[in-house]
Amino acid sequence: MNAENINSINIIQELNNEDQERQDAQVENERLKATCVALDNKVSITEDLEAENKALKNRLEENEKIREILEAKCLEHEKERAEHIK
Protein backbone atom coordinates (compact mmCIF):
# COMPACT_ATOMS: atom_id res chain seq x y z
CA MET A 1 0.00 0.00 0.00
CA ASN A 2 1.17 3.41 -0.77
CA ALA A 3 0.91 6.49 1.44
CA GLU A 4 -2.15 7.80 -0.44
CA ASN A 5 -4.11 4.61 0.24
CA ILE A 6 -3.12 4.58 3.90
CA ASN A 7 -4.11 8.26 4.18
CA SER A 8 -7.50 7.47 2.59
CA ILE A 9 -8.05 4.58 4.99
CA ASN A 10 -7.21 6.82 7.95
CA ILE A 11 -9.67 9.46 6.73
CA ILE A 12 -12.40 6.83 6.32
CA GLN A 13 -11.71 5.49 9.80
CA GLU A 14 -11.91 9.03 11.24
CA LEU A 15 -15.20 9.63 9.45
CA ASN A 16 -16.56 6.32 10.72
CA ASN A 17 -15.49 7.18 14.27
CA GLU A 18 -17.13 10.62 14.02
CA ASP A 19 -20.30 9.04 12.64
CA GLN A 20 -20.33 6.51 15.49
CA GLU A 21 -19.86 9.30 18.04
CA ARG A 22 -22.72 11.24 16.47
CA GLN A 23 -24.96 8.16 16.60
CA ASP A 24 -24.00 7.56 20.23
CA ALA A 25 -24.85 11.17 21.06
CA GLN A 26 -28.22 10.84 19.31
CA VAL A 27 -29.01 7.66 21.23
CA GLU A 28 -28.03 9.36 24.49
CA ASN A 29 -30.22 12.37 23.63
CA GLU A 30 -33.20 10.11 22.97
CA ARG A 31 -32.57 8.27 26.23
CA LEU A 32 -32.44 11.58 28.11
CA LYS A 33 -35.65 12.77 26.42
CA ALA A 34 -37.40 9.56 27.45
CA THR A 35 -36.12 10.02 31.01
CA CYS A 36 -37.45 13.60 31.06
CA VAL A 37 -40.87 12.46 29.86
CA ALA A 38 -40.97 9.75 32.52
CA LEU A 39 -39.95 12.23 35.23
CA ASP A 40 -42.55 14.76 34.04
CA ASN A 41 -45.21 12.06 34.33
CA LYS A 42 -44.07 11.22 37.85
CA VAL A 43 -44.14 14.89 38.82
CA SER A 44 -47.66 15.19 37.44
CA ILE A 45 -48.81 12.14 39.39
CA THR A 46 -47.11 13.46 42.54
CA GLU A 47 -48.82 16.85 42.17
CA ASP A 48 -52.19 15.13 41.68
CA LEU A 49 -51.64 13.02 44.79
CA GLU A 50 -50.60 16.07 46.81
CA ALA A 51 -53.75 17.93 45.72
CA GLU A 52 -55.92 14.92 46.59
CA ASN A 53 -54.16 14.59 49.95
CA LYS A 54 -54.82 18.27 50.70
CA ALA A 55 -58.51 17.90 49.78
CA LEU A 56 -58.83 14.82 52.00
CA LYS A 57 -57.16 16.62 54.91
CA ASN A 58 -59.60 19.52 54.52
CA ARG A 59 -62.55 17.12 54.50
CA LEU A 60 -61.18 15.36 57.56
CA GLU A 61 -60.84 18.67 59.41
CA GLU A 62 -64.41 19.65 58.45
CA ASN A 63 -65.74 16.27 59.55
CA GLU A 64 -63.85 16.54 62.84
CA LYS A 65 -65.42 19.96 63.51
CA ILE A 66 -68.88 18.57 62.74
CA ARG A 67 -68.21 15.58 65.01
CA GLU A 68 -67.22 17.91 67.85
CA ILE A 69 -70.40 19.97 67.37
CA LEU A 70 -72.57 16.84 67.31
CA GLU A 71 -70.81 15.43 70.34
CA ALA A 72 -71.42 18.68 72.24
CA LYS A 73 -75.11 18.63 71.22
CA CYS A 74 -75.44 14.99 72.33
CA LEU A 75 -73.92 15.80 75.71
CA GLU A 76 -76.23 18.78 76.04
CA HIS A 77 -79.23 16.64 75.11
CA GLU A 78 -78.24 13.95 77.61
CA LYS A 79 -77.84 16.60 80.31
CA GLU A 80 -81.32 18.02 79.53
CA ARG A 81 -82.81 14.52 79.53
CA ALA A 82 -81.20 13.74 82.86
CA GLU A 83 -82.65 16.94 84.33
CA HIS A 84 -86.15 16.07 83.08
CA ILE A 85 -85.93 12.62 84.62
CA LYS A 86 -85.16 14.05 88.06
C-alpha angles and dihedrals in degrees: 000000000000127000093260092057092046090049090051091050091050091050091050091049090050091050091049091050091049090048091050091049090050091050091048090051091050091050090049091049091052090048091051091048090052090049090051092051091049092049092048089053091050091049090051092050091047092051091049091050092048091051091048090048091052092049091049092049090051091050090048091052091049092048091048091053091049090048091052091050092048092046090052091049091049091051090048091049092049090050091051091047091050090051092051091051092055 
